[in-house]
């Protein structure tokens, strides 16, 4: 954790002037000056809604001085603004070191001010409303929750990496039905963030993956909830960089699966966590994907990666994957049970280091594209309720397949269907 002695004198003087704060709002992306002013006004509205004598600090990466920011701060005496020199700009969820440093910096500031709650915003500030911030921080400040995960209003073809792997895997392993374990926007208690940073000090940059938040909260017995906060449209994933994205996201996830094995092997079933607010429908129409291109990428991978897949996947699974590669694009369908076994097999392969971990994680790309093609065909004409039901079916398949993972995890050499 950054020491306060390392903070430049100007910033240290600013902290001394503020004295103390109950709430820290940390902005983990590059924000324009007028957006900082808008956030200050929004936080002021939230504090008034909470009807408490609370003080908040909005912390962001340094930028040029802006009249809007100072005017907003003067109008909201309970909200202070601190350009934080230890908070790196241009932070990305795929830059583990930058994210980790960002959280450490926010926590260092909060510790010095005695904060008891934190709201971290990593999404574009254009979408952030008073409801967004209020629902992330109120359960922490008023209801003793330690982690508030976001529920976004999304189109059916958004958030596919989350819906196909992260959400159902975390649910099956840790027993909590959290829709967006990766966030990226969260509410934290000081108690949980202190625990996370303690772990991170022993395993540097593990905090770079927000997936750690949900798994550690579950393993540590912390109070978890989620909140419907509104729309968030993640940037379109460039298929040329998909392999790197999968490696960056799934690497920390699989490391956590290995580290937490003593806990999740005892978990049976799952339960819902409390949700605040009502689900919000996306206001935009869905886009479309080129299913033929996805299937062709899957087929190309099936031809070129058989040797790699053969090291990770058992013969029966590899046989089913080969059969899929012979299907025409409009007939392509990947059964949930097969997809679940593939993910569990890759988690085990990552643990056993059967091949280079980076190579292994990148080799999952064509399989992920195959799942995406299958899902896109299934939900092409589905309503939002039908889509949610379909995702629940996939989550159930992950839970049902957990016995497969348990058997392979405990006896990797003996269990080879």
N, C-alpha and C positions, 0 to 999 in steps of 0.2 A: 504494500500500500504506500502511496506517495507520502513522504514526511512533510509536515507543514513548513519545516525549515527550508524546503526546496522551492516553496512558492515565492514568486517574485514579490518584492516589497509592496508594490501597488495593490496587488490582489490581496495580500495579507492584511493591509490596512483596510481594505474594503470589508473583509470578514470581521475585523474588529469593530467597524462602524455598525454592521448589522447586528452583531452580538449573538443572536440565537434565532432559530427557525424551527417550525414544526414539520414543514413539508419541503422537499426538494423536488423540483421538476427539471430533469436532465434531458437535454435535446442532443441526441446522438446522430445528428446529420448536419450538413451545412445548411444554414438558414439565412434568408435575406433579412435585412434589418427590419423592414416593415412587418415581416412574419413574427419576429421576436416581440415587437410591440403588440401584435394581435394576441400572442400567447399570454403576455402579461395581463392584458385586459380579461382574457378568458379565465385565467387563474384567479383573478380578483372576483369574477362572477361566481366561481366555484366556492371560494371562501365565504362569500356572502350567503350562498345557498346552504352551506353547512352550518350556518348560524353559530359559529364559534369564533372566539378571539384567537384566530390562527394567523401565523406568519409564514410566508412562503418565499423561496428563492428560486428563480429561474436561472439555470446555469447552461451556458452554451459556449461553443468555441469562439475565440475572439474574432472580431471583424471591425470594419470602420465604424466610427461613432455615428449614431443615427438619431435625429430629433424625435422620430416616432417612438423610439424605445424609451427615451428619457421622459417624454410627455406621458406615456402610458404608466411609467413607474411613479411619476408624481401624482397621477390621478388615483393610484392604488397604493396607499401608504403601507398596506400589509404585504405587498409583493415587492421584492427586490430583484434586481437583475445583476448577474455576475458573469462577465466574459471570463471564462476559466482557461488560463494559459496551459493547463495540463490536459485539457480536453482536445484531442486531435480532431481537426475537421475532416470531412470527406470519409467518415467512418462507414464501413460496409459490413453487412452480416457475413460476408465471405472473407473478411480480413480479421482473423481471430485475434491477432495481437492488438489491433486498433480498438476492437470492441472491448477486449479485456481491459486495456488501459483506460478506455472511456468509463467503464463501470467503476474501476478503482478510483479514478479521479472524482467522479460524482460522490462516491462514498466518503472519500477523504474530506471533501467539503462538508458533507452532511454530518460526519462525526465531529468536526470542529464546531458546528453550530448546534449540536445536540438534536438533530432531526430524528423523528420517529417514523416518518413515512416518506416514501419515494415514488415518484411517477417517472418512468423513463419512456421517452417518445423517440422511436426510430423511423417512423413513417413520415411521409411528406406532411409538412405543417399545413398544407392547403386543405387537408381533410379533417384537421383537428378541431373539435368543437368543445364547448363547455361540458356537454354531456360526456364526450370522450374522456376528458380529464377527470371529471367528477366520478364516473363509474370505475375508473382505475384506482383512485386514491381513497374514496370514501370508505370502502370495506376495510382498508388498512387503518385509517384514522379513527373510525367509529365502531368497528365491529370485530376488531382483533384478528382479522385475516392477515396472513403472512405473504401470500402471493395472489395477485389478481391477474389472470390470463385473459387475453382479449377474445371476443367472438366477433368476427367481421361479417358484414353483409357482402357476400361474394357471388359472382357469376359461377355457373356450374363448371366452367373449364378453367377457373382460377384456383390457385393454391393446390395444384395436383400433387406436388411432392409431399406436402403436408397431409393431404387426404389419403394418399396411397400408401404412405410409409409411416410418417411421424405420428400422426393422430392415432391410428389403430395399434401401432407397435407400443407406444407409451401406455395406451389403455390396457393392452393385454399383459404387459409386463408389470406395471406399477399399480394397476387396479383403479385408476382414476380417469374418468371420462372428460378429458380436457380437449377441447376442439382444436386449439392452436398452441401446442406446447412450445413451438418455436417463436411465438409472439408475432412481431418483434416488440410490441408495446406492452409494458407490464406495470403493475403496482407492486411495491415491496414494503415489507416491514423492515425496520432496522435490524431486527433479530435475524431474519432470514438472510439479508444481504451480508451481514457480518459473518454468518456461517459460510456463505458462498465464497467470500473473499478469503476466509481462513483456508478452505479447501484449495482455492486457487493458488495460495502462497506455496503450497506443497507440490502442486502440479501446475506449473505456469501455463497460462493461456487456456486452461480448461474453461474459464469463464467466457472465453471467446465464443462458445456455443450456447445460445440461450436455452437449448434443450436441457442443459444442466439444471436450470431453475426448477422445472417441473419434476424432474426425477429426484433431485435432492430434497425438494419439499416433501415428496411422497416418502422417501426413505427416512427422512428426519422427523416425520410425524407433524409437520407444519400444517397450518390451516390454509386450504386452497379453495378459491372460488374462481368464477369467470364472469365477464360482463359483456353484454351486447353494446358495442360502442359506435358502430356505424360502418361505413364503407371504407375499404382500403383496397386499392388496385395495385398489386405488385407489378413491377416492370416485367415486360415480356422476356422470357428466357431465350437467349440466343442458343439455338441448337449446337452451334459450333463450340460454345463454352459449356455445354451441359455436363460433360464428363468432369470438368473441374468443379462445377457447382455441386454435383453429387458427392464428389470426394470431400469437398470442404464441409458439407452438411452432415453426411453419413459417418465420416471418420470419428468426430466427437461423440456421435450417438452410439456407435458400436463400442467405443472405448468405455462409455458409461454403462452400457449393457454388461460388459465384462467386469467392471469394477463393482457393480451393484448386484452381481449374480446371487450372492447369499440372501439378499432381500427378495428379489423378484421370484426366485424359485419357491418361496413360501406363499406367494400371493395366489389366491384362487378367485376367479371372477373379477368383476369390476363394479364400481358404483358411481352414480352421478355426483357431481359437485354442485354446490349451489350456484345459480346463475342470476345475475341482476339485470333488470331491464328485459324488454321484449325483443325477440328476433326482428331484425330489420331487413326488408327485402331490398335487393340491389335495384337501383333505378335505371340501370343500363341494360341493353340487350346483350346477349352472349355473342361472342365471336365464334369462330369455327377453326378447326384444325385440319390440316391436310393428312387425312388418315392414310392415304396411299403412301405418302412419303414416310410416315412413321413405320408402317408395316415393312416397307422396303428396307429401312434402316435396321429393323429387327432381323429381317432375313439375311441382310449382309453380315450382321454380327453373328448370326447363327452359322454362317459359312466360315467366318474368319476367326471366331473365338472358341471353337469347340474344344481346343486343347486347354484353354484357360478355364472355361466353364466346367470341363471334366474334372478339374482338380477341386472345384468347389461344390458342384452339384452331384448328388448321388445318381447312379445309372437310371433309376426309374424316373427321376425328375428330368434328367437330360433327354431321355427318350420322349417325354411329353413335349418338351421344348422343340425338339426336332419335328414333331408332328405339326406343331403350330406353324412352323416356318413354311409348310407346304400349303397353307390356306390362302385363298384369294383375299385381298384387302376387304371386300365387302362382306366376307364371311368370317372375318377374324374375331376370335373370342378367346380370352385367357381366363380360365376358371379361377375363382378366388382362392381355392385350396392350393392350386399350383403357385399362384403369386405369393401366397403366404409362405409356402415352403421355400421358395426362392430367397425371400428376404431373410428367413431364419437360417438358411444354409450360408448366405453371405455373412451374416453376423457371426456364425461359427467359424467360417473360413478366416474372417478378420481376426478372431481370437487366436486361432491355431497358426496364423502366419503361413498358411500353405503356399502362398506366393507373396510377393511384395504387396503391402497393404494398399498403397496408392494404385498399383496395377489392378488389384482386385476390385477396388471401389469404382474405378473407371470402367471396368469390364461389365458392370451392371447396367450401363447406359442403354444398350440396345434392348435389354429386357424391360427396362422402365419405359422406353418408347413403345414397346409392344403392349404393355399394360395401358398406357395412355390411349393408344389406338382403340383397344378393346372398350375402354370406358367411354370414350367419345362416341363410339357407335351406339352403345347402350343408352346413353342419356341424351341423344340428339334431340328427341322430341319430348323429353321429360319436363314436368313442372318442378318448381323448387322443392315441394314436398316429396315428390318421387325421387329426386336426386338425394335428398337427405336420407330417405329410406334405403336407397342403394348403398350409400356410404355406411349406414348402420349395419347392413349385411356384411360388408367387408370387415368392419370392426369385429363383428361376431365371428367371422372366419379366422381372424387373428387369434381371438380368444380360444376358439375350438382347436386351433393348430398349436397351441402352446405346449401341449403334451409332446408333440413332435420335437419342438425345440428343447424341451427338458431332457428327453431321451438322448438326443444327439449331443447335447451339451455335456451330459454326465458320462456318456459312453461313445465318444466320437468315432472310435475305431470299430466298435461292435455293431452300432446301429447304422445300417447302410441298406435301406429298402430298395 
